[in-house]
C-alpha cells in the first residue's frame, strides 16, 4: 500500500487540482492499494472527489476519546466520517505533541473498537541508530503499543527512522528490508493470532529511490510525506510500486 500523508498542507483549490491530476494519471490503471491522509478539514472534500474508486481516505491522528476535549477528533467521529484508516504514533506526534506509547496504545485500542485500520508508526532516533539500539527501540514501541489490545487483522506498521524523515538521508534499502523482517517477527510473536502485518517504509521516499526499496521482499509499500504533495510524483511512485510489487 502507498499512503500519502499530507500533514498540515493543502487548500480547497490546490486539492481539486491534485485529485484531478491523480484521476487523470490513474483512471486507466485502477486505484488499488492507494491511501490518502489529508488534513481533517479537507477529509470530506477528498473523499467526495475520489469516491467510488477504491482509494482509502484516512485521518492523520485521533484522540483517545470525545467530550470535553477542545480541538480533538474522537474515534466515533472518525467512524461516523467513514474513515478507512488512521495514522497513530507518527514521529511528529511523538515529538511535538508528546504522544507516548501508553497514549498510542489507547488510540490503537479505540481504532480497533471502531473498525478503523490502524497504521502504527514506529522509528528510532539518530542517537539510537548510532548506538545500535534500533531493534530494541522498535520492539519496545511495538509491544507497548499493541500489548493487551484488541488485535486488528488489518494492522499496518509504518517504519520511519526519525533521522531520515524530511532530511534526504535514507538508510540502505537492504538494511530497511532486514528491519522490516524483524518488525514482522516481533508483531507475530506479540499477538495470539500470529498476525504478520504489512510493513511500510517512511523516510524521504521519492520517485528516484522508490524502486530500490520496493524490490526488497519485506517492504510492502510506503508512507509518503513531502513527495505526496505533488500528484504526478505520487503517481510515479505508485507506478513503480505496482510494477515491482503487484506482479
Beta strands, then each sheet from edge to edge (+ up, - down):
strand 1: 2-5
strand 2: 34-37
strand 3: 56-57
strand 4: 85-88
strand 5: 117-122
strand 6: 156-159
strand 7: 198-201
strand 8: 222-224
sheet 1: 3+ 2+ 1+ 8+
sheet 2: 4+ 5+ 6+ 7+
end
